[in-house]
Amino acid sequence: MNKIEVVKVLNDTISEFQNLLSSFDEDQFNAVPFEGSWTPGQVAYHIIMANSGFGEILNGPVEETVRASDQLIERIETDFLNFNFKMISPDFIYPQLKVYDKEHLLVSLEKIKEDITKAITDLDLEPTCLAFELPVYGRLTRLEAVYFVVYHTKRHAHQLKKIKQQYSAN
């Protein structure tokens, strides 16, 4: 595992998400683009709620991993990048339909990127995180937790692209 590559993947993924988010004008940002969709603001807030705790999880208590530290990465990637499958957000990270401030959300995303980048750089990524057990996957290693953030963010970047296409078509 090359930490420089892990940092690059994380930073590229979150930066792409930020750029997509920035591309929505104020009228589009908090408007529902089509039935059953979240607004771009809701998508961003969902990502922030889901990813903001990972800095603490990565820096929290750990134990030695008794399996390959990257064992779940491929499964997480397959699950989250399967765009034919509609996932249901857990209630604790389900975003309310309300007016979101784009600049505030972009700053929050930057903080998440910085916190996780620092953890990648400073910490051994092989131990298993004990601070949180993820629904479906259980306890992740630090490395898997970083890739969870990456693939979850990529999934919602895809969602933002679909919303953008909808706005472009109108």
MDTraj code that builds the backbone (N, CA, C; nanometers):
import mdtraj as md
import numpy as np

residues = "MET ASN LYS ILE GLU VAL VAL LYS VAL LEU ASN ASP THR ILE SER GLU PHE GLN ASN LEU LEU SER SER PHE ASP GLU ASP GLN PHE ASN ALA VAL PRO PHE GLU GLY SER TRP THR PRO GLY GLN VAL ALA TYR HIS ILE ILE MET ALA ASN SER GLY PHE GLY GLU ILE LEU ASN GLY PRO VAL GLU GLU THR VAL ARG ALA SER ASP GLN LEU ILE GLU ARG ILE GLU THR ASP PHE LEU ASN PHE ASN PHE LYS MET ILE SER PRO ASP PHE ILE TYR PRO GLN LEU LYS VAL TYR ASP LYS GLU HIS LEU LEU VAL SER LEU GLU LYS ILE LYS GLU ASP ILE THR LYS ALA ILE THR ASP LEU ASP LEU GLU PRO THR CYS LEU ALA PHE GLU LEU PRO VAL TYR GLY ARG LEU THR ARG LEU GLU ALA VAL TYR PHE VAL VAL TYR HIS THR LYS ARG HIS ALA HIS GLN LEU LYS LYS ILE LYS GLN GLN TYR SER ALA ASN".split()
xyz = np.array([
    [0.0848, -0.1181, 0.0000],
    [0.0000, 0.0000, 0.0000],
    [0.0890, 0.1240, 0.0000],
    [0.0596, 0.2128, -0.0909],
    [0.1353, 0.3355, -0.1044],
    [0.0484, 0.4510, -0.0528],
    [0.0881, 0.5108, 0.0579],
    [0.0073, 0.6172, 0.1181],
    [-0.0098, 0.7369, 0.0248],
    [0.0907, 0.7652, -0.0563],
    [0.0811, 0.8775, -0.1496],
    [-0.0331, 0.8534, -0.2482],
    [-0.0455, 0.7290, -0.2956],
    [-0.1555, 0.6947, -0.3874],
    [-0.2905, 0.7030, -0.3169],
    [-0.2958, 0.6576, -0.1921],
    [-0.4212, 0.6612, -0.1167],
    [-0.4652, 0.8070, -0.0979],
    [-0.3716, 0.8943, -0.0621],
    [-0.4032, 1.0364, -0.0462],
    [-0.4519, 1.0952, -0.1781],
    [-0.3857, 1.0596, -0.2870],
    [-0.4238, 1.1126, -0.4190],
    [-0.5658, 1.0694, -0.4561],
    [-0.5968, 0.9428, -0.4359],
    [-0.7314, 0.8933, -0.4683],
    [-0.8363, 0.9674, -0.3851],
    [-0.8103, 0.9817, -0.2559],
    [-0.9041, 1.0521, -0.1690],
    [-0.9212, 1.1970, -0.2141],
    [-0.8098, 1.2670, -0.2319],
    [-0.8166, 1.4088, -0.2687],
    [-0.8811, 1.4292, -0.4051],
    [-0.8472, 1.3461, -0.5025],
    [-0.9086, 1.3576, -0.6353],
    [-1.0590, 1.3348, -0.6284],
    [-1.1007, 1.2372, -0.5501],
    [-1.2432, 1.2037, -0.5391],
    [-1.3219, 1.3165, -0.4741],
    [-1.2725, 1.3669, -0.3615],
    [-1.3454, 1.4741, -0.2928],
    [-1.3403, 1.6021, -0.3750],
    [-1.2281, 1.6295, -0.4396],
    [-1.2184, 1.7501, -0.5245],
    [-1.3169, 1.7432, -0.6409],
    [-1.3297, 1.6258, -0.7025],
    [-1.4271, 1.6109, -0.8111],
    [-1.5680, 1.6388, -0.7592],
    [-1.5989, 1.5852, -0.6421],
    [-1.7305, 1.6077, -0.5818],
    [-1.7520, 1.7574, -0.5568],
    [-1.6503, 1.8239, -0.5020],
    [-1.6598, 1.9678, -0.4759],
    [-1.6809, 2.0464, -0.6059],
    [-1.6090, 2.0088, -0.7102],
    [-1.6232, 2.0775, -0.8391],
    [-1.7627, 2.0591, -0.8977],
    [-1.8146, 1.9380, -0.8881],
    [-1.9513, 1.9133, -0.9351],
    [-2.0507, 1.9971, -0.8560],
    [-2.0341, 1.9988, -0.7262],
    [-2.1229, 2.0753, -0.6402],
    [-2.1182, 2.2240, -0.6751],
    [-1.9993, 2.2738, -0.6998],
    [-1.9805, 2.4157, -0.7346],
    [-2.0473, 2.4514, -0.8667],
    [-2.0681, 2.3543, -0.9521],
    [-2.1224, 2.3815, -1.0858],
    [-2.2720, 2.4114, -1.0858],
    [-2.3390, 2.3867, -0.9747],
    [-2.4829, 2.4155, -0.9667],
    [-2.5032, 2.5612, -0.9282],
    [-2.5961, 2.6272, -0.9989],
    [-2.6249, 2.7652, -0.9600],
    [-2.7189, 2.7646, -0.8391],
    [-2.7406, 2.8831, -0.7834],
    [-2.8195, 2.8927, -0.6599],
    [-2.9622, 2.8413, -0.6767],
    [-3.0213, 2.8614, -0.7946],
    [-3.1573, 2.8128, -0.8175],
    [-3.1634, 2.6606, -0.8184],
    [-3.0603, 2.5980, -0.8701],
    [-3.0571, 2.4518, -0.8818],
    [-3.0186, 2.3844, -0.7500],
    [-2.9366, 2.4503, -0.6713],
    [-2.8718, 2.3871, -0.5562],
    [-2.9695, 2.3285, -0.4550],
    [-3.0800, 2.3942, -0.4325],
    [-3.1768, 2.3471, -0.3329],
    [-3.3114, 2.3106, -0.3943],
    [-3.3108, 2.2856, -0.5259],
    [-3.4340, 2.2466, -0.5955],
    [-3.4293, 2.0970, -0.6262],
    [-3.5427, 2.0310, -0.6106],
    [-3.5535, 1.8890, -0.6443],
    [-3.5583, 1.8789, -0.7972],
    [-3.4610, 1.8121, -0.8593],
    [-3.4539, 1.8093, -1.0052],
    [-3.5552, 1.7173, -1.0710],
    [-3.5931, 1.6097, -1.0039],
    [-3.6930, 1.5168, -1.0558],
    [-3.7466, 1.4353, -0.9395],
    [-3.8634, 1.3777, -0.9584],
    [-3.9296, 1.3042, -0.8509],
    [-3.8402, 1.1923, -0.7990],
    [-3.8316, 1.1828, -0.6680],
    [-3.7528, 1.0780, -0.6043],
    [-3.6057, 1.1139, -0.5861],
    [-3.5667, 1.2321, -0.6313],
    [-3.4267, 1.2739, -0.6213],
    [-3.4056, 1.3665, -0.5025],
    [-3.2832, 1.3672, -0.4537],
    [-3.2412, 1.4685, -0.3580],
    [-3.1971, 1.5920, -0.4349],
    [-3.1938, 1.7039, -0.3672],
    [-3.1346, 1.8250, -0.4238],
    [-2.9819, 1.8105, -0.4167],
    [-2.9074, 1.8884, -0.4960],
    [-2.7615, 1.8864, -0.4816],
    [-2.7185, 1.9187, -0.3378],
    [-2.7889, 2.0102, -0.2735],
    [-2.7575, 2.0431, -0.1342],
    [-2.7756, 1.9241, -0.0416],
    [-2.8813, 1.8479, -0.0622],
    [-2.9032, 1.7279, 0.0193],
    [-2.7939, 1.6240, -0.0048],
    [-2.7545, 1.6062, -0.1297],
    [-2.6490, 1.5099, -0.1618],
    [-2.5212, 1.5486, -0.0877],
    [-2.4866, 1.6766, -0.0940],
    [-2.3649, 1.7235, -0.0267],
    [-2.3746, 1.7044, 0.1240],
    [-2.4893, 1.7396, 0.1812],
    [-2.5037, 1.7260, 0.3264],
    [-2.4987, 1.5793, 0.3696],
    [-2.5546, 1.4926, 0.2888],
    [-2.5469, 1.3484, 0.3162],
    [-2.4006, 1.3033, 0.3206],
    [-2.3231, 1.3449, 0.2223],
    [-2.1810, 1.3085, 0.2177],
    [-2.1085, 1.3639, 0.3405],
    [-2.1403, 1.4853, 0.3778],
    [-2.0762, 1.5457, 0.4950],
    [-2.1138, 1.4690, 0.6218],
    [-2.2415, 1.4383, 0.6380],
    [-2.2828, 1.3620, 0.7568],
    [-2.2157, 1.2256, 0.7600],
    [-2.2093, 1.1603, 0.6445],
    [-2.1520, 1.0255, 0.6387],
    [-2.0015, 1.0267, 0.6585],
    [-1.9324, 1.1245, 0.6001],
    [-1.7862, 1.1221, 0.5981],
    [-1.7199, 1.2008, 0.7100],
    [-1.7929, 1.2912, 0.7741],
    [-1.7283, 1.3788, 0.8724],
    [-1.6757, 1.3030, 0.9936],
    [-1.7383, 1.1967, 1.0307],
    [-1.6930, 1.1215, 1.1469],
    [-1.5722, 1.0336, 1.1218],
    [-1.5323, 1.0190, 0.9962],
    [-1.4225, 0.9275, 0.9666],
    [-1.2876, 0.9776, 1.0176],
    [-1.2703, 1.1070, 1.0294],
    [-1.1473, 1.1579, 1.0906],
    [-1.1331, 1.1071, 1.2326],
    [-1.2427, 1.1123, 1.3081],
    [-1.2425, 1.0623, 1.4458],
    [-1.2284, 0.9106, 1.4495],
    [-1.2968, 0.8426, 1.3608],
    [-1.2885, 0.6962, 1.3575],
    [-1.1452, 0.6523, 1.3296],
    [-1.0806, 0.7164, 1.2325],
    [-0.9432, 0.6797, 1.1974],
    [-0.8463, 0.7073, 1.3111],
    [-0.8720, 0.8133, 1.3870],
    [-0.7850, 0.8506, 1.4985],
    [-0.8282, 0.7872, 1.6300],
    [-0.9378, 0.7129, 1.6272],
    [-0.9907, 0.6521, 1.7483],
    [-0.9216, 0.5216, 1.7831],
    [-0.9801, 0.4488, 1.8769],
    [-0.9196, 0.3229, 1.9206],
    [-0.9158, 0.2198, 1.8073],
    [-0.8103, 0.1403, 1.8068],
    [-0.7915, 0.0367, 1.7058],
    [-0.7419, -0.0909, 1.7728],
    [-0.7489, -0.1977, 1.6963],
    [-0.6890, -0.3237, 1.7394],
    [-0.6176, -0.3839, 1.6195],
    [-0.5288, -0.4775, 1.6476],
    [-0.4563, -0.5447, 1.5399],
    [-0.5569, -0.6171, 1.4502],
    [-0.5366, -0.6082, 1.3216],
    [-0.6251, -0.6720, 1.2247],
    [-0.5814, -0.8164, 1.2035],
    [-0.6781, -0.9075, 1.2061],
    [-0.6479, -1.0505, 1.1930],
    [-0.6871, -1.1048, 1.0550],
    [-0.6946, -1.0146, 0.9583],
    [-0.7243, -1.0496, 0.8201],
    [-0.6473, -0.9509, 0.7328],
    [-0.6562, -0.9653, 0.6034],
    [-0.5907, -0.8690, 0.5148],
    [-0.6532, -0.7312, 0.5371],
    [-0.5704, -0.6296, 0.5506],
    [-0.6209, -0.4953, 0.5827],
    [-0.7006, -0.4332, 0.4680],
    [-0.6928, -0.4916, 0.3497],
    [-0.7670, -0.4403, 0.2347],
    [-0.8780, -0.5355, 0.1898],
    [-0.9104, -0.6314, 0.2730],
    [-1.0031, -0.7389, 0.2352],
    [-1.1386, -0.6887, 0.1855],
    [-1.1934, -0.5849, 0.2462],
    [-1.3287, -0.5394, 0.2110],
    [-1.3323, -0.4312, 0.1040],
    [-1.2173, -0.3827, 0.0598],
    [-1.2156, -0.2709, -0.0353],
    [-1.2862, -0.3069, -0.1654],
    [-1.2572, -0.4213, -0.2206],
    [-1.3194, -0.4600, -0.3475],
    [-1.4707, -0.4730, -0.3334],
    [-1.5171, -0.5275, -0.2227],
    [-1.6613, -0.5411, -0.1989],
    [-1.7270, -0.4033, -0.1867],
    [-1.6625, -0.3128, -0.1138],
    [-1.7149, -0.1772, -0.0981],
    [-1.7227, -0.1094, -0.2349],
    [-1.6162, -0.1234, -0.3148],
    [-1.6143, -0.0643, -0.4485],
    [-1.7277, -0.1210, -0.5339],
    [-1.7413, -0.2526, -0.5357],
    [-1.8452, -0.3173, -0.6158],
    [-1.9838, -0.2712, -0.5726],
    [-2.0063, -0.2669, -0.4429],
    [-2.1370, -0.2258, -0.3921],
    [-2.1688, -0.0807, -0.4279],
    [-2.0757, 0.0093, -0.4003],
    [-2.1043, 0.1519, -0.4162],
    [-2.0984, 0.2001, -0.5600],
    [-2.0256, 0.1309, -0.6453],
    [-2.0190, 0.1738, -0.7845],
    [-2.1154, 0.0964, -0.8746],
    [-2.2053, 0.0185, -0.8132],
    [-2.3132, -0.0456, -0.8860],
    [-2.4292, 0.0537, -0.8915],
    [-2.4326, 0.1319, -0.9989],
    [-2.5318, 0.2382, -1.0108],
    [-2.6690, 0.1868, -1.0525],
    [-2.6807, 0.0583, -1.0801],
    [-2.8105, -0.0014, -1.1121],
    [-2.8877, -0.0385, -0.9863],
    [-2.8210, -0.0308, -0.8725],
    [-2.8816, -0.0669, -0.7445],
    [-2.9061, 0.0602, -0.6645],
    [-3.0321, 0.0844, -0.6282],
    [-3.0646, 0.2032, -0.5478],
    [-3.0470, 0.1691, -0.4004],
    [-2.9583, 0.2412, -0.3368],
    [-2.9342, 0.2212, -0.1938],
    [-3.0274, 0.3120, -0.1143],
    [-3.0575, 0.2707, 0.0059],
    [-3.1397, 0.3498, 0.0967],
    [-3.0494, 0.3996, 0.2093],
    [-3.0485, 0.5298, 0.2276],
    [-2.9643, 0.5895, 0.3313],
    [-3.0169, 0.5549, 0.4702],
    [-2.9262, 0.5203, 0.5610],
    [-2.9704, 0.5038, 0.7005],
    [-3.0253, 0.6372, 0.7527],
    [-3.1203, 0.6295, 0.8427],
    [-3.1851, 0.7502, 0.8955],
    [-3.0856, 0.8507, 0.9537],
    [-2.9794, 0.8010, 1.0188],
    [-2.8883, 0.8922, 1.0880],
    [-2.8037, 0.9772, 0.9932],
    [-2.8056, 0.9467, 0.8628],
    [-2.7356, 1.0315, 0.7657],
    [-2.8282, 1.0695, 0.6491],
    [-2.9587, 1.0663, 0.6754],
    [-3.0565, 1.1048, 0.5726],
    [-3.0748, 1.2562, 0.5798],
    [-3.0480, 1.3282, 0.4707],
    [-3.0540, 1.4743, 0.4745],
    [-3.1967, 1.5280, 0.4627],
    [-3.2266, 1.6276, 0.5438],
    [-3.3573, 1.6925, 0.5375],
    [-3.3696, 1.7723, 0.4082],
    [-3.4929, 1.7880, 0.3625],
    [-3.5196, 1.8771, 0.2501],
    [-3.5308, 2.0173, 0.3083],
    [-3.4262, 2.0974, 0.2879],
    [-3.4237, 2.2348, 0.3380],
    [-3.3256, 2.3134, 0.2524],
    [-3.3085, 2.4388, 0.2813],
    [-3.2145, 2.5230, 0.2081],
    [-3.0755, 2.5053, 0.2692],
    [-2.9802, 2.4644, 0.1851],
    [-2.8411, 2.4456, 0.2275],
    [-2.7547, 2.5562, 0.1685],
    [-2.6536, 2.5957, 0.2433],
    [-2.5585, 2.6970, 0.1989],
    [-2.4412, 2.6286, 0.1291],
    [-2.4294, 2.6517, -0.0011],
    [-2.3285, 2.5824, -0.0809],
    [-2.1871, 2.6085, -0.0290],
    [-2.1540, 2.7332, -0.0002],
    [-2.0175, 2.7654, 0.0445],
    [-1.9839, 2.6964, 0.1767],
    [-2.0794, 2.6938, 0.2667],
    [-2.0580, 2.6255, 0.3959],
    [-2.0324, 2.4761, 0.3736],
    [-2.1081, 2.4153, 0.2838],
    [-2.0904, 2.2730, 0.2553],
    [-1.9547, 2.2471, 0.1904],
    [-1.9124, 2.3349, 0.1003],
    [-1.7817, 2.3183, 0.0357],
    [-1.6678, 2.3284, 0.1376],
    [-1.6806, 2.4200, 0.2327],
    [-1.5797, 2.4332, 0.3393],
    [-1.5775, 2.3066, 0.4252],
    [-1.6945, 2.2535, 0.4559],
    [-1.7025, 2.1297, 0.5358],
    [-1.6368, 2.0127, 0.4627],
    [-1.6578, 2.0044, 0.3324],
    [-1.5954, 1.8983, 0.2530],
    [-1.4431, 1.9125, 0.2536],
    [-1.3954, 2.0352, 0.2463],
    [-1.2506, 2.0588, 0.2495],
    [-1.1921, 2.0145, 0.3834],
    [-1.2630, 2.0413, 0.4919],
    [-1.2171, 2.0003, 0.6255],
    [-1.2104, 1.8478, 0.6352],
    [-1.3099, 1.7804, 0.5818],
    [-1.3097, 1.6337, 0.5811],
    [-1.1886, 1.5832, 0.5036],
    [-1.1640, 1.6417, 0.3877],
    [-1.0496, 1.6013, 0.3059],
    [-0.9193, 1.6204, 0.3828],
    [-0.9048, 1.7332, 0.4495],
    [-0.7836, 1.7609, 0.5273],
    [-0.7677, 1.6630, 0.6437],
    [-0.8754, 1.6388, 0.7179],
    [-0.8692, 1.5493, 0.8343],
    [-0.8305, 1.4071, 0.7938],
    [-0.8923, 1.3575, 0.6876],
    [-0.8642, 1.2201, 0.6456],
    [-0.7250, 1.2112, 0.5830],
    [-0.6856, 1.3125, 0.5085],
    [-0.5501, 1.3144, 0.4516],
    [-0.4462, 1.3096, 0.5620],
    [-0.4672, 1.3871, 0.6673],
    [-0.3732, 1.3873, 0.7801],
    [-0.3668, 1.2487, 0.8448],
    [-0.4822, 1.1856, 0.8613],
    [-0.4848, 1.0510, 0.9207],
    [-0.4091, 0.9519, 0.8326],
    [-0.4299, 0.9586, 0.7018],
    [-0.3592, 0.8679, 0.6104],
    [-0.2085, 0.8866, 0.6248],
    [-0.1669, 1.0106, 0.6276],
    [-0.0250, 1.0435, 0.6334],
    [0.0382, 1.0024, 0.7673],
    [-0.0343, 1.0259, 0.8767],
    [0.0226, 1.0090, 1.0109],
    [0.0082, 0.8694, 1.0708],
    [-0.0889, 0.7923, 1.0251],
    [-0.1242, 0.6687, 1.0949],
    [-0.0921, 0.5434, 1.0141],
    [-0.0759, 0.4338, 1.0849],
    [-0.0678, 0.3019, 1.0238],
    [-0.2106, 0.2673, 0.9792],
    [-0.2278, 0.2308, 0.8541],
    [-0.3621, 0.2073, 0.8008],
    [-0.4093, 0.0628, 0.8148],
    [-0.3272, -0.0231, 0.8708],
    [-0.3647, -0.1648, 0.8809],
    [-0.4537, -0.2014, 0.9998],
    [-0.4469, -0.1332, 1.1137],
    [-0.5319, -0.1726, 1.2266],
    [-0.6813, -0.1558, 1.1976],
    [-0.7611, -0.2286, 1.2738],
    [-0.9066, -0.2224, 1.2639],
    [-0.9595, -0.1147, 1.3581],
    [-1.0467, -0.0296, 1.3053],
    [-1.1074, 0.0789, 1.3828],
    [-1.2172, 0.0220, 1.4727],
    [-1.2198, 0.0675, 1.5973],
    [-1.3172, 0.0169, 1.6935],
    [-1.4261, 0.1179, 1.7270],
    [-1.4111, 0.2428, 1.6846],
    [-1.5027, 0.3488, 1.7259],
    [-1.6411, 0.3385, 1.6618],
    [-1.6514, 0.2688, 1.5484],
    [-1.7803, 0.2628, 1.4794],
    [-1.7877, 0.1354, 1.3979],
    [-1.9030, 0.0722, 1.4028],
    [-1.9277, -0.0461, 1.3209],
    [-2.0229, -0.0056, 1.2091],
    [-1.9768, -0.0171, 1.0871],
    [-2.0538, 0.0276, 0.9715],
    [-2.1646, -0.0720, 0.9384],
    [-2.2874, -0.0230, 0.9118],
    [-2.3919, -0.1148, 0.8683],
    [-2.3436, -0.1944, 0.7457],
    [-2.3743, -0.3182, 0.7400],
    [-2.3419, -0.4125, 0.6326],
    [-2.1974, -0.4635, 0.6409],
    [-2.1012, -0.3746, 0.6664],
    [-1.9598, -0.4132, 0.6589],
    [-1.8965, -0.4437, 0.7945],
    [-1.9531, -0.3955, 0.9014],
    [-1.8937, -0.4170, 1.0327],
    [-1.7757, -0.3239, 1.0564],
    [-1.6780, -0.3727, 1.1307],
    [-1.5606, -0.2912, 1.1625],
    [-1.4631, -0.2944, 1.0450],
    [-1.4157, -0.1761, 1.0070],
    [-1.3231, -0.1632, 0.8953],
    [-1.1829, -0.1329, 0.9452],
    [-1.0855, -0.1713, 0.8663],
    [-0.9500, -0.1245, 0.8933],
    [-0.9447, 0.0229, 0.8554],
    [-0.8402, 0.0907, 0.8975],
    [-0.8260, 0.2308, 0.8582],
    [-0.8223, 0.2440, 0.7055],
    [-0.7517, 0.1544, 0.6395],
    [-0.7424, 0.1587, 0.4940],
    [-0.8801, 0.1403, 0.4306],
    [-0.9551, 0.0432, 0.4773],
    [-1.0896, 0.0195, 0.4238],
    [-1.1811, 0.1386, 0.4512],
    [-1.1660, 0.2003, 0.5672],
    [-1.2483, 0.3162, 0.6016],
    [-1.2220, 0.4311, 0.5041],
    [-1.0961, 0.4524, 0.4688],
    [-1.0631, 0.5565, 0.3712],
    [-1.1298, 0.5242, 0.2376],
    [-1.1219, 0.3992, 0.1960],
    [-1.1824, 0.3626, 0.0675],
    [-1.3352, 0.3615, 0.0740],
    [-1.3912, 0.3412, 0.1911],
    [-1.5357, 0.3579, 0.2046],
    [-1.5721, 0.5028, 0.1717],
    [-1.4979, 0.5978, 0.2287],
    [-1.5212, 0.7397, 0.2000],
    [-1.5065, 0.7660, 0.0499],
    [-1.4030, 0.7097, -0.0108],
    [-1.3780, 0.7295, -0.1541],
    [-1.4951, 0.6782, -0.2375],
    [-1.5343, 0.5534, -0.2189],
    [-1.6374, 0.4949, -0.3058],
    [-1.7762, 0.5496, -0.2753],
    [-1.8024, 0.5830, -0.1509],
    [-1.9303, 0.6455, -0.1176],
    [-1.9387, 0.7834, -0.1840],
    [-1.8295, 0.8585, -0.1810],
    [-1.8259, 0.9902, -0.2445],
    [-1.8376, 0.9776, -0.3961],
    [-1.7700, 0.8779, -0.4555],
    [-1.7801, 0.8558, -0.6003],
    [-1.9243, 0.8243, -0.6397],
    [-1.9928, 0.7458, -0.5573],
    [-2.1320, 0.7116, -0.5872],
    [-2.2166, 0.8389, -0.5949],
    [-2.1950, 0.9272, -0.4996],
    [-2.2770, 1.0477, -0.4968],
    [-2.2288, 1.1530, -0.5967],
    [-2.1041, 1.1463, -0.6402],
    [-2.0591, 1.2298, -0.7515],
    [-2.1356, 1.1879, -0.8774],
    [-2.1534, 1.0577, -0.8941],
    [-2.2327, 1.0064, -1.0066],
    [-2.3761, 1.0591, -0.9980],
    [-2.4311, 1.0611, -0.8777],
    [-2.5659, 1.1135, -0.8568],
    [-2.5721, 1.2615, -0.8959],
    [-2.4707, 1.3397, -0.8567],
    [-2.4678, 1.4815, -0.8943],
    [-2.4592, 1.4989, -1.0458],
    [-2.3841, 1.4108, -1.1128],
    [-2.3752, 1.4174, -1.2594],
    [-2.5117, 1.3935, -1.3232],
    [-2.5878, 1.2977, -1.2694],
    [-2.7231, 1.2717, -1.3214],
    [-2.8143, 1.3927, -1.2988],
    [-2.8033, 1.4545, -1.1840],
    [-2.8831, 1.5743, -1.1554],
    [-2.8436, 1.6868, -1.2518],
    [-2.7135, 1.7028, -1.2746],
    [-2.6646, 1.8064, -1.3654],
    [-2.7181, 1.7823, -1.5071],
    [-2.7176, 1.6564, -1.5503],
    [-2.7721, 1.6229, -1.6826],
    [-2.9199, 1.6594, -1.6903],
    [-2.9925, 1.6350, -1.5844],
    [-3.1349, 1.6687, -1.5812],
    [-3.1536, 1.8191, -1.5985],
    [-3.0736, 1.8973, -1.5273],
    [-3.0838, 2.0433, -1.5390],
    [-3.0419, 2.0901, -1.6782],
    [-2.9420, 2.0262, -1.7368],
    [-2.8967, 2.0641, -1.8705],
    [-3.0002, 2.0333, -1.9769],
    [-3.0776, 1.9283, -1.9529],
    [-3.1805, 1.8866, -2.0500],
    [-3.3011, 1.9802, -2.0477],
    [-3.3193, 2.0499, -1.9389],
    [-3.4377, 2.1392, -1.9251],
    [-3.4102, 2.2779, -1.9771],
])
top = md.Topology()
chain = top.add_chain()
for i, resn in enumerate(residues, 1):
    res = top.add_residue(resn, chain, resSeq=i)
    for name in ("N", "CA", "C"):
        top.add_atom(name, md.element.get_by_symbol(name[0]), res)
traj = md.Trajectory(xyz[None], top)
